[in-house]
Amino acid sequence: MEQITAPSGQVIELRQVFHETGARLLRVIIRDGAKYFTVELDAATAHDWGARMQDWARASAEPAQDP
């Protein structure tokens, strides 16, 4: 589906896969040189994770507040 290269050089792959039960899942593969991490998410979990990442990205784009 998609491939993203992070500034630190990690490659993030997003793939649609089908579980043996027929459920559609999002497979996220994060590669860092010879190391890699894989997680498979259902639609609800992917939606929740994506929303939290968007919230973080929006907050991180705002200028830092002095305490």
Backbone atoms as SQL, in Angstrom:
CREATE TABLE atoms (id INTEGER PRIMARY KEY, chain TEXT, resi INTEGER, resn TEXT, atom TEXT, x REAL, y REAL, z REAL);
INSERT INTO atoms VALUES
  (1, 'A', 1, 'MET', 'N', 0.824, -1.188, 0.000),
  (2, 'A', 1, 'MET', 'CA', 0.000, 0.000, 0.000),
  (3, 'A', 1, 'MET', 'C', 0.871, 1.255, 0.000),
  (4, 'A', 2, 'GLU', 'N', 1.613, 1.463, 1.093),
  (5, 'A', 2, 'GLU', 'CA', 2.374, 2.702, 1.270),
  (6, 'A', 2, 'GLU', 'C', 3.728, 2.381, 1.891),
  (7, 'A', 3, 'GLN', 'N', 4.677, 3.270, 1.646),
  (8, 'A', 3, 'GLN', 'CA', 5.981, 3.179, 2.288),
  (9, 'A', 3, 'GLN', 'C', 6.430, 4.587, 2.640),
  (10, 'A', 4, 'ILE', 'N', 6.905, 4.760, 3.864),
  (11, 'A', 4, 'ILE', 'CA', 7.345, 6.060, 4.368),
  (12, 'A', 4, 'ILE', 'C', 8.767, 5.881, 4.889),
  (13, 'A', 5, 'THR', 'N', 9.630, 6.835, 4.583),
  (14, 'A', 5, 'THR', 'CA', 10.978, 6.827, 5.153),
  (15, 'A', 5, 'THR', 'C', 11.052, 7.932, 6.195),
  (16, 'A', 6, 'ALA', 'N', 11.352, 7.559, 7.433),
  (17, 'A', 6, 'ALA', 'CA', 11.456, 8.514, 8.536),
  (18, 'A', 6, 'ALA', 'C', 12.791, 9.256, 8.447),
  (19, 'A', 7, 'PRO', 'N', 12.869, 10.459, 9.033),
  (20, 'A', 7, 'PRO', 'CA', 14.121, 11.215, 9.008),
  (21, 'A', 7, 'PRO', 'C', 15.311, 10.435, 9.583),
  (22, 'A', 8, 'SER', 'N', 15.064, 9.527, 10.508),
  (23, 'A', 8, 'SER', 'CA', 16.134, 8.740, 11.122),
  (24, 'A', 8, 'SER', 'C', 16.541, 7.540, 10.278),
  (25, 'A', 9, 'GLY', 'N', 15.887, 7.366, 9.118),
  (26, 'A', 9, 'GLY', 'CA', 16.254, 6.295, 8.193),
  (27, 'A', 9, 'GLY', 'C', 15.398, 5.042, 8.270),
  (28, 'A', 10, 'GLN', 'N', 14.545, 4.945, 9.282),
  (29, 'A', 10, 'GLN', 'CA', 13.663, 3.778, 9.349),
  (30, 'A', 10, 'GLN', 'C', 12.666, 3.819, 8.189),
  (31, 'A', 11, 'VAL', 'N', 12.306, 2.649, 7.715),
  (32, 'A', 11, 'VAL', 'CA', 11.315, 2.541, 6.649),
  (33, 'A', 11, 'VAL', 'C', 10.059, 1.938, 7.260),
  (34, 'A', 12, 'ILE', 'N', 8.924, 2.617, 7.055),
  (35, 'A', 12, 'ILE', 'CA', 7.648, 2.176, 7.589),
  (36, 'A', 12, 'ILE', 'C', 6.789, 1.736, 6.416),
  (37, 'A', 13, 'GLU', 'N', 6.388, 0.489, 6.417),
  (38, 'A', 13, 'GLU', 'CA', 5.540, -0.047, 5.358),
  (39, 'A', 13, 'GLU', 'C', 4.149, -0.297, 5.907),
  (40, 'A', 14, 'LEU', 'N', 3.145, 0.058, 5.129),
  (41, 'A', 14, 'LEU', 'CA', 1.751, -0.203, 5.472),
  (42, 'A', 14, 'LEU', 'C', 1.185, -1.127, 4.404),
  (43, 'A', 15, 'ARG', 'N', 0.670, -2.261, 4.824),
  (44, 'A', 15, 'ARG', 'CA', 0.122, -3.245, 3.883),
  (45, 'A', 15, 'ARG', 'C', -1.244, -3.719, 4.362),
  (46, 'A', 16, 'GLN', 'N', -2.125, -3.926, 3.420),
  (47, 'A', 16, 'GLN', 'CA', -3.408, -4.541, 3.745),
  (48, 'A', 16, 'GLN', 'C', -3.241, -6.052, 3.621),
  (49, 'A', 17, 'VAL', 'N', -3.634, -6.770, 4.650),
  (50, 'A', 17, 'VAL', 'CA', -3.562, -8.231, 4.630),
  (51, 'A', 17, 'VAL', 'C', -4.906, -8.791, 5.087),
  (52, 'A', 18, 'PHE', 'N', -5.117, -10.042, 4.784),
  (53, 'A', 18, 'PHE', 'CA', -6.348, -10.709, 5.200),
  (54, 'A', 18, 'PHE', 'C', -5.995, -11.852, 6.135),
  (55, 'A', 19, 'HIS', 'N', -6.588, -11.831, 7.314),
  (56, 'A', 19, 'HIS', 'CA', -6.413, -12.899, 8.296),
  (57, 'A', 19, 'HIS', 'C', -7.075, -14.157, 7.753),
  (58, 'A', 20, 'GLU', 'N', -6.685, -15.298, 8.260),
  (59, 'A', 20, 'GLU', 'CA', -7.274, -16.568, 7.796),
  (60, 'A', 20, 'GLU', 'C', -8.786, -16.618, 8.006),
  (61, 'A', 21, 'THR', 'N', -9.316, -15.800, 8.916),
  (62, 'A', 21, 'THR', 'CA', -10.765, -15.741, 9.134),
  (63, 'A', 21, 'THR', 'C', -11.458, -14.857, 8.100),
  (64, 'A', 22, 'GLY', 'N', -10.649, -14.156, 7.276),
  (65, 'A', 22, 'GLY', 'CA', -11.212, -13.251, 6.287),
  (66, 'A', 22, 'GLY', 'C', -11.205, -11.799, 6.722),
  (67, 'A', 23, 'ALA', 'N', -10.822, -11.541, 7.971),
  (68, 'A', 23, 'ALA', 'CA', -10.782, -10.168, 8.473),
  (69, 'A', 23, 'ALA', 'C', -9.692, -9.381, 7.752),
  (70, 'A', 24, 'ARG', 'N', -10.001, -8.155, 7.385),
  (71, 'A', 24, 'ARG', 'CA', -9.035, -7.275, 6.740),
  (72, 'A', 24, 'ARG', 'C', -8.254, -6.550, 7.831),
  (73, 'A', 25, 'LEU', 'N', -6.926, -6.583, 7.730),
  (74, 'A', 25, 'LEU', 'CA', -6.056, -5.976, 8.725),
  (75, 'A', 25, 'LEU', 'C', -5.052, -5.057, 8.054),
  (76, 'A', 26, 'LEU', 'N', -4.515, -4.120, 8.838),
  (77, 'A', 26, 'LEU', 'CA', -3.430, -3.260, 8.387),
  (78, 'A', 26, 'LEU', 'C', -2.154, -3.786, 9.031),
  (79, 'A', 27, 'ARG', 'N', -1.197, -4.197, 8.205),
  (80, 'A', 27, 'ARG', 'CA', 0.093, -4.653, 8.716),
  (81, 'A', 27, 'ARG', 'C', 1.057, -3.474, 8.651),
  (82, 'A', 28, 'VAL', 'N', 1.649, -3.140, 9.787),
  (83, 'A', 28, 'VAL', 'CA', 2.631, -2.065, 9.872),
  (84, 'A', 28, 'VAL', 'C', 3.981, -2.731, 10.132),
  (85, 'A', 29, 'ILE', 'N', 4.926, -2.487, 9.224),
  (86, 'A', 29, 'ILE', 'CA', 6.273, -3.047, 9.352),
  (87, 'A', 29, 'ILE', 'C', 7.238, -1.874, 9.472),
  (88, 'A', 30, 'ILE', 'N', 7.998, -1.844, 10.538),
  (89, 'A', 30, 'ILE', 'CA', 9.000, -0.798, 10.740),
  (90, 'A', 30, 'ILE', 'C', 10.363, -1.469, 10.637),
  (91, 'A', 31, 'ARG', 'N', 11.143, -1.045, 9.639),
  (92, 'A', 31, 'ARG', 'CA', 12.473, -1.618, 9.406),
  (93, 'A', 31, 'ARG', 'C', 13.535, -0.598, 9.798),
  (94, 'A', 32, 'ASP', 'N', 14.523, -1.078, 10.523),
  (95, 'A', 32, 'ASP', 'CA', 15.655, -0.249, 10.930),
  (96, 'A', 32, 'ASP', 'C', 16.910, -1.079, 10.693),
  (97, 'A', 33, 'GLY', 'N', 17.462, -0.945, 9.511),
  (98, 'A', 33, 'GLY', 'CA', 18.593, -1.794, 9.139),
  (99, 'A', 33, 'GLY', 'C', 18.137, -3.242, 9.069),
  (100, 'A', 34, 'ALA', 'N', 18.831, -4.120, 9.789),
  (101, 'A', 34, 'ALA', 'CA', 18.483, -5.544, 9.781),
  (102, 'A', 34, 'ALA', 'C', 17.356, -5.865, 10.756),
  (103, 'A', 35, 'LYS', 'N', 17.005, -4.920, 11.628),
  (104, 'A', 35, 'LYS', 'CA', 15.940, -5.150, 12.609),
  (105, 'A', 35, 'LYS', 'C', 14.600, -4.715, 12.023),
  (106, 'A', 36, 'TYR', 'N', 13.540, -5.392, 12.447),
  (107, 'A', 36, 'TYR', 'CA', 12.206, -4.971, 12.039),
  (108, 'A', 36, 'TYR', 'C', 11.180, -5.361, 13.088),
  (109, 'A', 37, 'PHE', 'N', 10.062, -4.640, 13.055),
  (110, 'A', 37, 'PHE', 'CA', 8.951, -4.862, 13.976),
  (111, 'A', 37, 'PHE', 'C', 7.684, -4.884, 13.145),
  (112, 'A', 38, 'THR', 'N', 6.815, -5.840, 13.400),
  (113, 'A', 38, 'THR', 'CA', 5.566, -5.968, 12.658),
  (114, 'A', 38, 'THR', 'C', 4.395, -6.016, 13.623),
  (115, 'A', 39, 'VAL', 'N', 3.325, -5.297, 13.277),
  (116, 'A', 39, 'VAL', 'CA', 2.092, -5.352, 14.046),
  (117, 'A', 39, 'VAL', 'C', 0.930, -5.358, 13.057),
  (118, 'A', 40, 'GLU', 'N', -0.113, -6.104, 13.362),
  (119, 'A', 40, 'GLU', 'CA', -1.307, -6.139, 12.525),
  (120, 'A', 40, 'GLU', 'C', -2.468, -5.560, 13.323),
  (121, 'A', 41, 'LEU', 'N', -3.164, -4.602, 12.709),
  (122, 'A', 41, 'LEU', 'CA', -4.226, -3.864, 13.384),
  (123, 'A', 41, 'LEU', 'C', -5.562, -4.051, 12.688),
  (124, 'A', 42, 'ASP', 'N', -6.619, -4.165, 13.479),
  (125, 'A', 42, 'ASP', 'CA', -7.961, -4.133, 12.898),
  (126, 'A', 42, 'ASP', 'C', -8.314, -2.667, 12.633),
  (127, 'A', 43, 'ALA', 'N', -9.416, -2.421, 11.957),
  (128, 'A', 43, 'ALA', 'CA', -9.791, -1.063, 11.555),
  (129, 'A', 43, 'ALA', 'C', -9.981, -0.142, 12.757),
  (130, 'A', 44, 'ALA', 'N', -10.620, -0.611, 13.809),
  (131, 'A', 44, 'ALA', 'CA', -10.875, 0.238, 14.977),
  (132, 'A', 44, 'ALA', 'C', -9.567, 0.646, 15.660),
  (133, 'A', 45, 'THR', 'N', -8.637, -0.296, 15.803),
  (134, 'A', 45, 'THR', 'CA', -7.355, 0.005, 16.443),
  (135, 'A', 45, 'THR', 'C', -6.529, 0.935, 15.569),
  (136, 'A', 46, 'ALA', 'N', -6.517, 0.706, 14.251),
  (137, 'A', 46, 'ALA', 'CA', -5.789, 1.582, 13.335),
  (138, 'A', 46, 'ALA', 'C', -6.363, 2.999, 13.389),
  (139, 'A', 47, 'HIS', 'N', -7.675, 3.102, 13.470),
  (140, 'A', 47, 'HIS', 'CA', -8.320, 4.416, 13.555),
  (141, 'A', 47, 'HIS', 'C', -7.909, 5.136, 14.839),
  (142, 'A', 48, 'ASP', 'N', -7.941, 4.432, 15.962),
  (143, 'A', 48, 'ASP', 'CA', -7.566, 5.008, 17.252),
  (144, 'A', 48, 'ASP', 'C', -6.102, 5.439, 17.239),
  (145, 'A', 49, 'TRP', 'N', -5.222, 4.581, 16.756),
  (146, 'A', 49, 'TRP', 'CA', -3.792, 4.885, 16.699),
  (147, 'A', 49, 'TRP', 'C', -3.556, 6.096, 15.794),
  (148, 'A', 50, 'GLY', 'N', -4.192, 6.096, 14.634),
  (149, 'A', 50, 'GLY', 'CA', -4.044, 7.209, 13.703),
  (150, 'A', 50, 'GLY', 'C', -4.511, 8.531, 14.294),
  (151, 'A', 51, 'ALA', 'N', -5.624, 8.511, 15.004),
  (152, 'A', 51, 'ALA', 'CA', -6.136, 9.736, 15.621),
  (153, 'A', 51, 'ALA', 'C', -5.164, 10.252, 16.673),
  (154, 'A', 52, 'ARG', 'N', -4.602, 9.362, 17.469),
  (155, 'A', 52, 'ARG', 'CA', -3.646, 9.769, 18.500),
  (156, 'A', 52, 'ARG', 'C', -2.366, 10.330, 17.870),
  (157, 'A', 53, 'MET', 'N', -1.936, 9.746, 16.759),
  (158, 'A', 53, 'MET', 'CA', -0.753, 10.260, 16.069),
  (159, 'A', 53, 'MET', 'C', -1.036, 11.644, 15.486),
  (160, 'A', 54, 'GLN', 'N', -2.230, 11.849, 14.951),
  (161, 'A', 54, 'GLN', 'CA', -2.593, 13.165, 14.423),
  (162, 'A', 54, 'GLN', 'C', -2.657, 14.200, 15.539),
  (163, 'A', 55, 'ASP', 'N', -3.221, 13.826, 16.683),
  (164, 'A', 55, 'ASP', 'CA', -3.270, 14.739, 17.827),
  (165, 'A', 55, 'ASP', 'C', -1.860, 15.154, 18.235),
  (166, 'A', 56, 'TRP', 'N', -0.954, 14.183, 18.317),
  (167, 'A', 56, 'TRP', 'CA', 0.422, 14.476, 18.692),
  (168, 'A', 56, 'TRP', 'C', 1.088, 15.382, 17.652),
  (169, 'A', 57, 'ALA', 'N', 0.886, 15.093, 16.371),
  (170, 'A', 57, 'ALA', 'CA', 1.508, 15.887, 15.314),
  (171, 'A', 57, 'ALA', 'C', 1.001, 17.328, 15.347),
  (172, 'A', 58, 'ARG', 'N', -0.302, 17.510, 15.564),
  (173, 'A', 58, 'ARG', 'CA', -0.850, 18.870, 15.661),
  (174, 'A', 58, 'ARG', 'C', -0.243, 19.611, 16.846),
  (175, 'A', 59, 'ALA', 'N', -0.190, 18.951, 17.999),
  (176, 'A', 59, 'ALA', 'CA', 0.356, 19.590, 19.197),
  (177, 'A', 59, 'ALA', 'C', 1.849, 19.880, 19.037),
  (178, 'A', 60, 'SER', 'N', 2.563, 19.010, 18.352),
  (179, 'A', 60, 'SER', 'CA', 4.000, 19.206, 18.172),
  (180, 'A', 60, 'SER', 'C', 4.313, 20.305, 17.177),
  (181, 'A', 61, 'ALA', 'N', 3.388, 20.598, 16.285),
  (182, 'A', 61, 'ALA', 'CA', 3.588, 21.641, 15.287),
  (183, 'A', 61, 'ALA', 'C', 3.375, 23.039, 15.876),
  (184, 'A', 62, 'GLU', 'N', 2.690, 23.103, 17.010),
  (185, 'A', 62, 'GLU', 'CA', 2.431, 24.383, 17.662),
  (186, 'A', 62, 'GLU', 'C', 3.702, 24.869, 18.363),
  (187, 'A', 63, 'PRO', 'N', 3.898, 26.193, 18.434),
  (188, 'A', 63, 'PRO', 'CA', 5.070, 26.709, 19.148),
  (189, 'A', 63, 'PRO', 'C', 5.053, 26.246, 20.612),
  (190, 'A', 64, 'ALA', 'N', 6.239, 26.000, 21.150),
  (191, 'A', 64, 'ALA', 'CA', 6.348, 25.559, 22.550),
  (192, 'A', 64, 'ALA', 'C', 5.855, 26.661, 23.474),
  (193, 'A', 65, 'GLN', 'N', 5.146, 26.256, 24.515),
  (194, 'A', 65, 'GLN', 'CA', 4.620, 27.189, 25.521),
  (195, 'A', 65, 'GLN', 'C', 5.600, 27.275, 26.679),
  (196, 'A', 66, 'ASP', 'N', 5.874, 28.466, 27.166),
  (197, 'A', 66, 'ASP', 'CA', 6.676, 28.634, 28.365),
  (198, 'A', 66, 'ASP', 'C', 5.844, 28.249, 29.577),
  (199, 'A', 67, 'PRO', 'N', 6.445, 27.502, 30.537),
  (200, 'A', 67, 'PRO', 'CA', 5.665, 27.080, 31.718),
  (201, 'A', 67, 'PRO', 'C', 5.280, 28.233, 32.606);
